[in-house]
Amino acid sequence: MRLEFDVDWIDPYGRTLAYIWLDRTLFNETLVRDGYATVATFPPDTTYVRRFEVAQRSARAADRGVRSACRSA
C-alpha cells in the first residue's frame, strides 16, 4: 500500500487528503466505482477528479453500492 498526496495534505475540515494505491489499483476510485463513495473535490487537489467522475457515473448507471440498498420495496 502506498499513499499519494496532492497539493494539500489536509482539507478545510481537517481531514487528511490522500490517494490510496494498492499495488496498481487506486482504491479511492474503486470505492467510487463500487458505489460506496461519492466524488468531492477541494481545489487545487484535483489530480484524479476525472477518473473519479467517470467511476461515479458508472456506479450510478449500474445502481451499485449504497444506491441499490436505498431502492423502494
N, CA, C and O atoms as a DFTB+ gen file, in Angstrom:
292 C
 N C O
     1  1       0.846      -1.173       0.000
     2  2       0.000       0.000       0.000
     3  2       0.893       1.238       0.000
     4  3       1.943       1.285       0.642
     5  1       0.426       2.244      -0.753
     6  2       1.169       3.495      -0.833
     7  2       0.179       4.654      -0.810
     8  3      -0.863       4.601      -1.463
     9  1       0.506       5.692      -0.062
    10  2      -0.300       6.908      -0.051
    11  2       0.336       7.926      -0.987
    12  3       1.557       8.076      -1.031
    13  1      -0.514       8.618      -1.729
    14  2      -0.058       9.689      -2.606
    15  2      -0.815      10.952      -2.203
    16  3      -2.037      10.939      -2.053
    17  1      -0.080      12.025      -2.032
    18  2      -0.693      13.289      -1.647
    19  2      -0.718      14.234      -2.832
    20  3       0.125      14.151      -3.725
    21  1      -1.688      15.131      -2.833
    22  2      -1.836      16.128      -3.881
    23  2      -1.180      17.425      -3.388
    24  3      -0.189      17.373      -2.659
    25  1      -1.709      18.557      -3.768
    26  2      -1.139      19.840      -3.360
    27  2      -1.227      20.003      -1.841
    28  3      -0.230      20.306      -1.187
    29  1      -2.406      19.802      -1.293
    30  2      -2.622      19.921       0.151
    31  2      -2.712      18.530       0.783
    32  3      -3.156      17.575       0.146
    33  1      -2.291      18.434       2.021
    34  2      -2.383      17.159       2.736
    35  2      -3.619      17.110       3.619
    36  3      -4.063      16.030       4.008
    37  1      -4.178      18.277       3.937
    38  2      -5.335      18.384       4.828
    39  2      -6.376      19.275       4.148
    40  3      -6.028      20.302       3.565
    41  1      -7.664      18.880       4.222
    42  2      -8.718      19.699       3.612
    43  2      -9.183      20.772       4.606
    44  3      -8.731      20.786       5.751
    45  1     -10.085      21.675       4.178
    46  2     -10.529      22.749       5.066
    47  2     -11.216      22.259       6.350
    48  3     -11.387      23.037       7.289
    49  1     -11.606      20.992       6.399
    50  2     -12.283      20.436       7.567
    51  2     -11.346      19.622       8.461
    52  3     -11.794      18.985       9.414
    53  1     -10.052      19.644       8.154
    54  2      -9.073      18.941       8.972
    55  2      -8.870      17.480       8.613
    56  3      -8.191      16.752       9.338
    57  1      -9.459      17.035       7.487
    58  2      -9.329      15.631       7.080
    59  2      -8.088      15.446       6.206
    60  3      -7.744      16.321       5.411
    61  1      -7.431      14.319       6.356
    62  2      -6.281      14.006       5.534
    63  2      -6.735      13.707       4.117
    64  3      -7.677      12.943       3.906
    65  1      -6.067      14.311       3.150
    66  2      -6.347      14.064       1.741
    67  2      -5.252      13.169       1.176
    68  3      -4.093      13.575       1.099
    69  1      -5.611      11.973       0.788
    70  2      -4.612      11.066       0.234
    71  2      -5.266      10.131      -0.771
    72  3      -6.425       9.742      -0.624
    73  1      -4.510       9.785      -1.778
    74  2      -4.913       8.749      -2.718
    75  2      -4.267       7.468      -2.223
    76  3      -3.083       7.455      -1.886
    77  1      -5.035       6.397      -2.177
    78  2      -4.545       5.129      -1.644
    79  2      -4.319       4.167      -2.798
    80  3      -5.252       3.822      -3.522
    81  1      -3.086       3.741      -2.963
    82  2      -2.734       2.791      -4.012
    83  2      -2.481       1.424      -3.395
    84  3      -1.668       1.288      -2.480
    85  1      -3.178       0.417      -3.897
    86  2      -2.936      -0.981      -3.531
    87  2      -2.358      -1.626      -4.776
    88  3      -3.085      -1.941      -5.718
    89  1      -1.064      -1.818      -4.776
    90  2      -0.334      -2.224      -5.978
    91  2      -0.602      -1.182      -7.062
    92  3      -0.197      -0.030      -6.910
    93  1      -1.265      -1.553      -8.138
    94  2      -1.545      -0.602      -9.223
    95  2      -3.002      -0.141      -9.238
    96  3      -3.447       0.476     -10.206
    97  1      -3.729      -0.431      -8.194
    98  2      -5.148      -0.078      -8.103
    99  2      -5.327       1.152      -7.223
   100  3      -4.838       1.194      -6.094
   101  1      -6.027       2.143      -7.742
   102  2      -6.349       3.341      -6.969
   103  2      -7.605       3.034      -6.165
   104  3      -8.714       3.040      -6.700
   105  1      -7.421       2.764      -4.878
   106  2      -8.516       2.308      -4.017
   107  2      -9.636       3.335      -3.923
   108  3     -10.805       2.955      -3.864
   109  1      -9.313       4.620      -3.907
   110  2     -10.339       5.666      -3.870
   111  2     -11.285       5.501      -5.060
   112  3     -12.502       5.616      -4.913
   113  1     -10.730       5.238      -6.217
   114  2     -11.531       5.047      -7.433
   115  2     -12.407       3.802      -7.324
   116  3     -13.555       3.806      -7.769
   117  1     -11.872       2.754      -6.742
   118  2     -12.639       1.527      -6.543
   119  2     -13.855       1.780      -5.670
   120  3     -14.948       1.303      -5.975
   121  1     -13.674       2.527      -4.587
   122  2     -14.802       2.840      -3.708
   123  2     -15.894       3.605      -4.452
   124  3     -17.080       3.334      -4.267
   125  1     -15.497       4.557      -5.289
   126  2     -16.474       5.337      -6.055
   127  2     -17.152       4.448      -7.092
   128  3     -18.376       4.476      -7.215
   129  1     -16.383       3.661      -7.837
   130  2     -16.936       2.799      -8.891
   131  2     -17.894       1.756      -8.329
   132  3     -18.866       1.382      -8.986
   133  1     -17.622       1.289      -7.113
   134  2     -18.489       0.286      -6.497
   135  2     -19.684       0.909      -5.776
   136  3     -20.525       0.195      -5.230
   137  1     -19.758       2.240      -5.774
   138  2     -20.913       2.928      -5.203
   139  2     -20.854       3.155      -3.708
   140  3     -21.886       3.400      -3.083
   141  1     -19.667       3.078      -3.117
   142  2     -19.543       3.262      -1.676
   143  2     -18.886       4.585      -1.287
   144  3     -18.584       4.818      -0.117
   145  1     -18.670       5.449      -2.280
   146  2     -18.131       6.792      -2.033
   147  2     -18.609       7.685      -3.167
   148  3     -18.920       7.208      -4.258
   149  1     -18.664       8.976      -2.901
   150  2     -19.031       9.940      -3.933
   151  2     -17.888      10.927      -4.126
   152  3     -17.040      11.099      -3.251
   153  1     -17.883      11.556      -5.264
   154  2     -16.813      12.493      -5.599
   155  2     -17.021      13.804      -4.851
   156  3     -18.102      14.393      -4.890
   157  1     -15.987      14.243      -4.181
   158  2     -15.954      15.556      -3.546
   159  2     -14.556      16.118      -3.792
   160  3     -13.559      15.490      -3.438
   161  1     -14.487      17.284      -4.388
   162  2     -13.179      17.863      -4.688
   163  2     -12.947      19.133      -3.892
   164  3     -13.875      19.883      -3.588
   165  1     -11.700      19.349      -3.568
   166  2     -11.271      20.535      -2.843
   167  2     -10.081      21.118      -3.598
   168  3      -8.931      20.831      -3.267
   169  1     -10.363      21.951      -4.627
   170  2      -9.264      22.535      -5.400
   171  2      -8.262      23.220      -4.475
   172  3      -8.648      23.856      -3.495
   173  1      -7.004      23.089      -4.785
   174  2      -6.403      22.633      -6.031
   175  2      -6.111      21.132      -6.079
   176  3      -5.367      20.684      -6.951
   177  1      -6.671      20.359      -5.177
   178  2      -6.382      18.924      -5.090
   179  2      -7.312      18.134      -6.004
   180  3      -8.292      17.548      -5.544
   181  1      -7.007      18.120      -7.280
   182  2      -7.914      17.535      -8.271
   183  2      -7.208      16.592      -9.240
   184  3      -7.679      16.407     -10.362
   185  1      -6.116      16.006      -8.845
   186  2      -5.322      15.177      -9.752
   187  2      -6.141      14.095     -10.441
   188  3      -5.999      13.903     -11.648
   189  1      -6.986      13.390      -9.718
   190  2      -7.720      12.254     -10.281
   191  2      -9.218      12.502     -10.427
   192  3      -9.992      11.554     -10.560
   193  1      -9.628      13.758     -10.405
   194  2     -11.064      14.057     -10.411
   195  2     -11.767      13.477     -11.635
   196  3     -12.891      12.991     -11.508
   197  1     -11.157      13.508     -12.795
   198  2     -11.802      12.951     -13.994
   199  2     -12.026      11.446     -13.846
   200  3     -13.089      10.938     -14.202
   201  1     -11.045      10.743     -13.331
   202  2     -11.196       9.296     -13.111
   203  2     -12.339       9.019     -12.144
   204  3     -13.138       8.108     -12.362
   205  1     -12.413       9.806     -11.079
   206  2     -13.460       9.620     -10.080
   207  2     -14.841       9.927     -10.648
   208  3     -15.807       9.231     -10.336
   209  1     -14.941      10.959     -11.474
   210  2     -16.235      11.298     -12.076
   211  2     -16.723      10.206     -13.015
   212  3     -17.914       9.898     -13.039
   213  1     -15.821       9.620     -13.785
   214  2     -16.182       8.503     -14.665
   215  2     -16.651       7.317     -13.823
   216  3     -17.657       6.684     -14.142
   217  1     -15.925       7.023     -12.758
   218  2     -16.295       5.914     -11.872
   219  2     -17.657       6.157     -11.224
   220  3     -18.444       5.223     -11.073
   221  1     -17.939       7.398     -10.840
   222  2     -19.221       7.721     -10.218
   223  2     -20.370       7.564     -11.211
   224  3     -21.424       7.036     -10.857
   225  1     -20.176       8.015     -12.443
   226  2     -21.220       7.829     -13.461
   227  2     -21.496       6.349     -13.683
   228  3     -22.648       5.944     -13.841
   229  1     -20.448       5.550     -13.696
   230  2     -20.595       4.109     -13.871
   231  2     -21.388       3.496     -12.720
   232  3     -22.276       2.676     -12.951
   233  1     -21.079       3.884     -11.487
   234  2     -21.787       3.347     -10.319
   235  2     -23.261       3.726     -10.352
   236  3     -24.129       2.902     -10.065
   237  1     -23.535       4.972     -10.702
   238  2     -24.932       5.419     -10.753
   239  2     -25.703       4.715     -11.861
   240  3     -26.846       4.306     -11.662
   241  1     -25.084       4.575     -13.019
   242  2     -25.757       3.925     -14.147
   243  2     -26.078       2.468     -13.837
   244  3     -27.107       1.947     -14.266
   245  1     -25.189       1.811     -13.087
   246  2     -25.377       0.404     -12.755
   247  2     -26.108       0.202     -11.426
   248  3     -26.360      -0.932     -11.020
   249  1     -26.445       1.301     -10.753
   250  2     -27.154       1.231      -9.478
   251  2     -26.390       0.369      -8.461
   252  3     -26.964      -0.495      -7.799
   253  1     -25.084       0.628      -8.361
   254  2     -24.227      -0.150      -7.459
   255  2     -24.078       0.506      -6.094
   256  3     -24.287       1.708      -5.934
   257  1     -23.717      -0.303      -5.132
   258  2     -23.360       0.178      -3.806
   259  2     -24.553       0.616      -2.986
   260  3     -25.601      -0.028      -2.998
   261  1     -24.386       1.715      -2.275
   262  2     -25.439       2.174      -1.374
   263  2     -26.695       2.569      -2.123
   264  3     -27.783       2.537      -1.549
   265  1     -26.578       2.940      -3.386
   266  2     -27.747       3.297      -4.180
   267  2     -28.693       2.102      -4.296
   268  3     -29.910       2.269      -4.222
   269  1     -28.156       0.920      -4.473
   270  2     -29.010      -0.261      -4.626
   271  2     -29.717      -0.609      -3.309
   272  3     -30.805      -1.185      -3.319
   273  1     -29.105      -0.263      -2.194
   274  2     -29.699      -0.557      -0.888
   275  2     -30.869       0.386      -0.565
   276  3     -31.669       0.106       0.328
   277  1     -30.959       1.493      -1.291
   278  2     -31.982       2.501      -0.999
   279  2     -33.203       2.395      -1.896
   280  3     -34.069       3.269      -1.851
   281  1     -33.299       1.357      -2.705
   282  2     -34.457       1.185      -3.576
   283  2     -35.713       0.935      -2.776
   284  3     -35.660       0.331      -1.704
   285  1     -36.832       1.388      -3.279
   286  2     -38.126       1.124      -2.651
   287  2     -38.509      -0.339      -2.859
   288  3     -38.181      -0.936      -3.884
   289  1     -39.196      -0.900      -1.891
   290  2     -39.611      -2.312      -1.993
   291  2     -40.860      -2.428      -2.826
   292  3     -41.366      -3.532      -3.028
